[in-house]
Amino acid sequence: KSVQSVLPQKAVKEALREKEFTAEKLYLIAAGKAAYSMAKAAEDVLGDRITDGVAVTKYGHAKNPLQHVRVFEAAHPTPDQNSFDATQKAIDLVYSLTDQDEVLFLLSGGASSLFEVPIVAEEELKNITSQLLASGADIHEINLVRKHLSQVKGGRFALACYPAKVHVIVLSDVIGNDLTRTNVINTFSQLLKLGVIPIVNENDTVATDELEGANIGDNDTLSALVARVVNADLLIILSDIDALYDSNPKENPDAERISVVTEVSDELIKAAGGAGSALGTGGMQTKIIAMSMLMDHGIAGVIAEGSQSQILEDILDGEDIGTLFVPHK
């Protein structure tokens, strides 16, 4: 029930119950990754009350055609020509409205890229956006720059709608500081495109303000979170122990290596013991917990010994090294 309450269609329908539209003509504009779902919900509620409309959503997010709203797909997080063309259609639709008309504007995450007509050339805007993403700029900083390069941001689209009355419904996709998650995804993607390997460290002494109130505590957990954020195929954690054992091999010479783990149980975590090395605070327990975080997300993991120069190549070649954690899906 709690999940259903935040779905775009349900949220829009609930919001529209409190809206009153008195104008003879009502125009609908929707922008963002949830634009199609929001526009569909509005059509379900308002039906023929909608005179015309334009929805701009991300590639692959549109489904069947809508009755009163023209749906366009465009790029995210970097706008493309389809973004510009679709947004121009929205501007053209509202530009000649009067005070006898009304506009229903539906906004969701991603609209800053999808809903755009720049005052600079497309390639220049793409280059600026790519540099901002690669720099690690957050969404507020990116939008601040975009606002000054746009024909629709900074209140300009509202000015285009004037003197029509504008109703706005904003659907936030911020769940657990999801904007930060989006910034991380965008930054990693851009750095990898540029041939740069991101290095993420839990005890980074350069940037601490972003982690206030959300200290992770160890690099094992951090690596699992990063792997989930970037939708990795495999996480490799290198340690001073060559694999997971049924007991501590430094204390028990008869300890046996566990080559494959398909389920992380409480007993397995307890058997891992405490920290195995004075060089780190994570220990084997946090590594196993980190792996369990991945398994439910369909990501495989390997724990292996890190001093061997060819260890990564050997793991990727499929050799029976360390301990493999098999994803659940």
Summary of the structure (lengths in Angstrom):
residues: 329
radius of gyration: 25.3
end to end distance: 24.5
largest distance: 85.0
contacts: 1005
relative contact order: 0.09
helix: 39%
strand: 18%
